[in-house]
């Protein structure tokens, strides 16, 4: 499931995501689902590859720690969003 948090980091939107229309994204809802097809360790080489496509993907500070990225496919936006109080990390939602 894709979960949108209760707040929006407006500074991050202004700095990193000007090319995307994220200002009207819903908050506090499950808005869709994806299929996770891979978990990739984010190495400095991986960051360089992604940043050649878009410098907005990973900030330069990620080179200092160990991170992982999910490869997702088959995104599906729900017509009816599901209001929910989410949690940090991974969690299950039973419909």
MARVO-908596 format. One record per residue (C-alpha): chain; residue in one letter; residue number from 1; x, y, z. Coordinates in Angstrom, 3 decimals. Each point is the difference from the previous one (the first is absolute). Layout:
<milums>
<milum ch="A" aa="a" i="NUM" X="X" Y="Y" Z="Z"/>
...
</milums>
This chain:
<milums>
<milum ch="A" aa="x" i="1" X="0.000" Y="0.000" Z="0.000"/>
<milum ch="A" aa="x" i="2" X="1.053" Y="3.581" Z="-0.521"/>
<milum ch="A" aa="x" i="3" X="-0.563" Y="2.221" Z="3.002"/>
<milum ch="A" aa="x" i="4" X="0.033" Y="3.772" Z="0.008"/>
<milum ch="A" aa="x" i="5" X="0.959" Y="1.461" Z="3.377"/>
<milum ch="A" aa="x" i="6" X="-1.990" Y="2.577" Z="1.952"/>
<milum ch="A" aa="x" i="7" X="2.358" Y="2.858" Z="-0.875"/>
<milum ch="A" aa="x" i="8" X="1.864" Y="1.239" Z="-3.037"/>
<milum ch="A" aa="x" i="9" X="3.665" Y="1.055" Z="0.126"/>
<milum ch="A" aa="x" i="10" X="-0.445" Y="3.198" Z="-1.988"/>
<milum ch="A" aa="x" i="11" X="3.722" Y="0.836" Z="0.034"/>
<milum ch="A" aa="x" i="12" X="0.807" Y="-3.367" Z="-1.590"/>
<milum ch="A" aa="x" i="13" X="-2.690" Y="0.583" Z="-2.604"/>
<milum ch="A" aa="x" i="14" X="1.376" Y="3.440" Z="-0.808"/>
<milum ch="A" aa="x" i="15" X="3.614" Y="-1.153" Z="-0.246"/>
<milum ch="A" aa="x" i="16" X="-0.124" Y="-3.454" Z="-1.514"/>
<milum ch="A" aa="x" i="17" X="-3.319" Y="-0.550" Z="-1.734"/>
<milum ch="A" aa="x" i="18" X="-0.756" Y="3.126" Z="-1.996"/>
<milum ch="A" aa="x" i="19" X="-0.494" Y="-2.116" Z="-3.131"/>
<milum ch="A" aa="x" i="20" X="-2.832" Y="-1.960" Z="1.644"/>
<milum ch="A" aa="x" i="21" X="-3.501" Y="1.157" Z="0.942"/>
<milum ch="A" aa="x" i="22" X="0.007" Y="-1.185" Z="3.617"/>
<milum ch="A" aa="x" i="23" X="-1.689" Y="2.998" Z="1.590"/>
<milum ch="A" aa="x" i="24" X="-3.465" Y="-1.548" Z="-0.193"/>
<milum ch="A" aa="x" i="25" X="0.912" Y="-3.481" Z="1.182"/>
<milum ch="A" aa="x" i="26" X="-2.365" Y="-1.420" Z="2.617"/>
<milum ch="A" aa="x" i="27" X="1.278" Y="-0.486" Z="3.544"/>
<milum ch="A" aa="x" i="28" X="-0.902" Y="-2.586" Z="2.655"/>
<milum ch="A" aa="x" i="29" X="-1.263" Y="-2.555" Z="-2.505"/>
<milum ch="A" aa="x" i="30" X="0.921" Y="-3.181" Z="-1.794"/>
<milum ch="A" aa="x" i="31" X="-0.222" Y="1.203" Z="-3.562"/>
<milum ch="A" aa="x" i="32" X="0.969" Y="-3.058" Z="-1.985"/>
<milum ch="A" aa="x" i="33" X="2.195" Y="-3.043" Z="-0.238"/>
<milum ch="A" aa="x" i="34" X="3.074" Y="-1.271" Z="-1.820"/>
<milum ch="A" aa="x" i="35" X="1.781" Y="-3.313" Z="-0.404"/>
<milum ch="A" aa="x" i="36" X="3.465" Y="0.019" Z="1.599"/>
<milum ch="A" aa="x" i="37" X="2.222" Y="-1.951" Z="-2.405"/>
<milum ch="A" aa="x" i="38" X="3.462" Y="0.614" Z="1.437"/>
<milum ch="A" aa="x" i="39" X="1.924" Y="1.494" Z="2.908"/>
<milum ch="A" aa="x" i="40" X="3.213" Y="1.683" Z="-1.110"/>
<milum ch="A" aa="x" i="41" X="2.914" Y="1.085" Z="2.179"/>
<milum ch="A" aa="x" i="42" X="0.653" Y="3.659" Z="-0.740"/>
<milum ch="A" aa="x" i="43" X="3.705" Y="0.307" Z="-0.737"/>
<milum ch="A" aa="x" i="44" X="1.789" Y="3.191" Z="-1.088"/>
<milum ch="A" aa="x" i="45" X="0.145" Y="-1.459" Z="-3.536"/>
<milum ch="A" aa="x" i="46" X="-3.765" Y="-0.619" Z="0.044"/>
<milum ch="A" aa="x" i="47" X="-0.621" Y="3.592" Z="1.151"/>
<milum ch="A" aa="x" i="48" X="2.191" Y="1.321" Z="-2.843"/>
<milum ch="A" aa="x" i="49" X="-1.941" Y="-2.072" Z="-2.525"/>
<milum ch="A" aa="x" i="50" X="-3.366" Y="1.252" Z="1.287"/>
<milum ch="A" aa="x" i="51" X="1.166" Y="3.602" Z="0.243"/>
<milum ch="A" aa="x" i="52" X="0.990" Y="-0.066" Z="-3.673"/>
<milum ch="A" aa="x" i="53" X="-3.720" Y="-0.481" Z="-0.693"/>
<milum ch="A" aa="x" i="54" X="-1.229" Y="2.415" Z="2.662"/>
<milum ch="A" aa="x" i="55" X="1.932" Y="1.832" Z="2.692"/>
<milum ch="A" aa="x" i="56" X="-3.156" Y="-0.016" Z="2.111"/>
<milum ch="A" aa="x" i="57" X="0.077" Y="-3.709" Z="0.770"/>
<milum ch="A" aa="x" i="58" X="2.605" Y="-0.277" Z="2.755"/>
<milum ch="A" aa="x" i="59" X="1.684" Y="2.863" Z="1.846"/>
<milum ch="A" aa="x" i="60" X="3.786" Y="-0.041" Z="0.170"/>
<milum ch="A" aa="x" i="61" X="-0.107" Y="-0.605" Z="3.786"/>
<milum ch="A" aa="x" i="62" X="-1.165" Y="-3.584" Z="-0.560"/>
<milum ch="A" aa="x" i="63" X="3.552" Y="-1.012" Z="-0.833"/>
<milum ch="A" aa="x" i="64" X="0.854" Y="0.065" Z="3.721"/>
<milum ch="A" aa="x" i="65" X="-2.316" Y="-2.803" Z="1.147"/>
<milum ch="A" aa="x" i="66" X="-1.440" Y="-3.318" Z="-1.107"/>
<milum ch="A" aa="x" i="67" X="-3.345" Y="0.292" Z="-1.807"/>
<milum ch="A" aa="x" i="68" X="-2.241" Y="-2.238" Z="-2.035"/>
<milum ch="A" aa="x" i="69" X="-2.452" Y="0.794" Z="-2.782"/>
<milum ch="A" aa="x" i="70" X="-3.039" Y="-1.901" Z="-1.127"/>
<milum ch="A" aa="x" i="71" X="-0.633" Y="-0.672" Z="-3.638"/>
<milum ch="A" aa="x" i="72" X="-3.746" Y="0.200" Z="-0.494"/>
<milum ch="A" aa="x" i="73" X="-2.226" Y="-0.898" Z="-2.914"/>
<milum ch="A" aa="x" i="74" X="-3.698" Y="-0.036" Z="-0.897"/>
<milum ch="A" aa="x" i="75" X="-1.039" Y="3.167" Z="1.853"/>
<milum ch="A" aa="x" i="76" X="-3.737" Y="0.210" Z="0.585"/>
<milum ch="A" aa="x" i="77" X="-1.650" Y="3.138" Z="1.365"/>
<milum ch="A" aa="x" i="78" X="-3.174" Y="-0.648" Z="1.950"/>
<milum ch="A" aa="x" i="79" X="-3.130" Y="1.921" Z="-1.043"/>
<milum ch="A" aa="x" i="80" X="-1.050" Y="0.017" Z="3.658"/>
<milum ch="A" aa="x" i="81" X="2.855" Y="0.944" Z="2.349"/>
<milum ch="A" aa="x" i="82" X="0.105" Y="-1.793" Z="3.379"/>
<milum ch="A" aa="x" i="83" X="0.370" Y="2.338" Z="2.992"/>
<milum ch="A" aa="x" i="84" X="2.454" Y="-1.445" Z="2.506"/>
<milum ch="A" aa="x" i="85" X="2.481" Y="0.840" Z="2.731"/>
<milum ch="A" aa="x" i="86" X="3.198" Y="-1.481" Z="-1.361"/>
<milum ch="A" aa="x" i="87" X="3.210" Y="-1.100" Z="1.635"/>
<milum ch="A" aa="x" i="88" X="3.662" Y="0.314" Z="-0.778"/>
<milum ch="A" aa="x" i="89" X="1.663" Y="-3.024" Z="-1.582"/>
<milum ch="A" aa="x" i="90" X="-1.857" Y="-2.852" Z="-1.698"/>
<milum ch="A" aa="x" i="91" X="-3.415" Y="-1.042" Z="1.219"/>
<milum ch="A" aa="x" i="92" X="-2.991" Y="-1.983" Z="-1.195"/>
<milum ch="A" aa="x" i="93" X="-3.462" Y="1.318" Z="-0.716"/>
<milum ch="A" aa="x" i="94" X="-2.897" Y="-2.409" Z="0.095"/>
<milum ch="A" aa="x" i="95" X="-2.917" Y="1.201" Z="-2.115"/>
</milums>
